Amino acid sequence: MLTPQRKGSDYHHGDLRHAAIMAARSLVASHGMAALGLRKVSEKVAVSPAALYRHFEDLEQLRAELSAQVRIEIGELMVAKRDRAAKSKSRRRNAILRFEALGEGYVEYAKKNPRLFEIAFTPCDKEPLAKNSDLAHRALEESVHELAAAGLLSNKTVEIAPMLAWSSVHGLATLIAQDAIPAREHNAALQQIFQGVQLALFKR
């Protein structure tokens, strides 16, 4: 088993792969994607760069794993927000509140973690080993079907709803992550996105 080269390492109990991903996450969160490198990660977990190659083919593989990790985090926040959404006696209103809560979670992650949000959807040549990285999209699809079951969407609209909703909220999240929209306007902008998506998708 590999051992750390110095005390205070982030690498414990032989789980070097996970430690390396978390070290990469820390680097990107603090300094952006340009800071990500195998040597920097190896220094952070206190092992030789060669040790990382036992777990990652190259930097692209590590980037893919970090990207997947961030998508999982986004999905987990979205689901947590959805599950804590306000309750209504109206089935339709409940479906809308839960749908909007997913968007709130997505934007919240981008606002709080702009550098990590950037890497979440960065194209990678390698497929990650991490499971559940599609959690956010699955939660969105579940919400769309909940809206349909509440009578808010037509069968045809159900097919286009996930992409329309995701691309709309993602565009706003990206603008917020890039500080293109003043903080005082974030909530109003999100409400405008919600209104636009619902006008485009909901039955009249």
N, C-alpha and C positions, 0 to 999 in steps of 0.2 A: 504494500500500500504506500502511496506517496505521502510524504510528510512535509509540513511547512518548513520554509527556510528560516523563518524568524518568528518570534512570538507576536501575538496580536493579529495573526492572519485571519481572514474571513473564511478560510478553508478548514472545515472540521469534519471528523468522522468519515473521511474518505469520499464525501460527496463533492468532488471537485467540479463536476459539470454544473451543478446547481449554483455553487459558490461563484463560478466564473460568470454565469448568466447574471447573477445579482451584482457582481462587480461591474460588469458591462453596463447594467442598468444604472448604477450609481454614477459612472463616468458620463454617460449620455445625459442623465438628468441634470448633472452639474455643469457640463461643458458643451453639450451638443454632440451630434453624430460624428463630427470631425475628430473628437477626442477618442473615439473607439479604435482600439488596436490590440492585437494579441499580446504584445509586450507589456502594454500598460495594464491589461487585465491580469497578466501573470504576476506583475509586480504587486498588484492590489491583493491577490490571493496568496502571494508569497510562495510561488512555485516557479520552476523554470518554464520558459515558453514552450519547450519541447513537451512538457507534461500536458499542456492544453491540447496538443495535437492527438493525444490519445482519446480525446472526447469530441473534438471538432476538426473537420477536415481542413478548414482554413477560416479566415476572418469572415467570409461570406456565410459560412455555416453558423458561426456565433451570432452574426447579425440576424439571421433568419430565426434563431431561437429566441433572441431578445425581442424581435418584432412580434413573435407569437406570444411571448410572456406579457407584453404590453397589451395586446389585443384581449388576452384573458382578463387582465386587470380592468380594462374598459368594460368588458361584458359583465364582470362581477359587480362593478359599480352601477351599471345600468339596471341589472336585476335587483340589486338592493334598493335602488330608488323606486323601481316599479312596485316592489313588495311593500314599501312603506307609503305608497301613494294614498292620498285621502280617499275615504270611502263615501259612496253615495248610494241612496236607495234605488237610483235609476241604473239599470244594467248598461244602458248606452253611456251614461256619464261616467260610470266606473271604467268602462273600456277606454274612453277618451283620456281619463286621468292617468291610467296605467300606460297608455301609449305615449302621452306627453312626458311622463316620468322617465321613460327610456331616453328620450331626447335630452332631457335635463341632465341625466347622468353622463351622457356622451359629451355634452358641452362642458360640464363641470370638470371632467377628466382633462380635457384639452386646456381649460383655463388654468388648472392647478399644475399640470405637467406638460407644458408646451413642447419641451424638447423630446420627451418620451412619445408624445402624441405624433410627432413628426416621423419617428421611426416605425410606428405601428403599421403604416401602410406603404413603407418604402419597398419597392420591388426587390426581391431576392432571387438569386438563381437556384438556391438550395431549398429543399422542403424541410420544415422544422419537424423534430420528433415530438414536440410538445403536443399534448392532446387538449381539446376543448378551446382551441383558439378561435373557433367560429361561434362562441357563446353569444356575442353581441348580435350577430346576424340571426341566430336561431331565436333569440328573445324577440327580435323585431318581427320575424315571421309569425311567432306565436301571438304577438299583439295584433298583427294584421288580421289573423284568423278570429281573434276575439272581437275585433271591430265588426268583422263580417257576420259573426254569429249574433251580434247585437243589432244587426240590420242596418249598419251604417255604410257598408260597401257592397257593390254589385260583384258578381262572379268575375266579370272582366276586370274590374278595378283591383281585385285581390292580386291579380298577376303582376300588376305594375306598381302596386303600393310600396313594397319593400325598397325597391331601387329609388323611387321618387322621394320617399321619406328619408332614406339614408343619405342620398346625395345632397338633399336640401340642408339637413342638419349638419352633415360633414362640412359643407361649404362654410356655414356659419362658424363651426368649431375651428376650422382652419384660420379664418379671419381673426377670431379671438385669440388663438394661440400665437398668431403673428402680430398681435397688438394693433391690428388694423382698425379695430372698433374700440372706442373709449369704454372703460369699465362701466361708466354710468349708463351706457346704452345697451349693455349685454342682455338684460332681462327683456327690455322692449323688443330687441331684435329677435330673440328666441320666440316671443309671443307672435311676432309677425310671421316667422317661419311656420309655426304651428297653424296659424290662421290660413296661410297660403296652401300648406299641404292638405288641410282639411277641406278647403274650398275646391281643390283639385280632385280630391278622392271621394269625399262623402256624397251620398245620395242627396238629391234636392227634392 
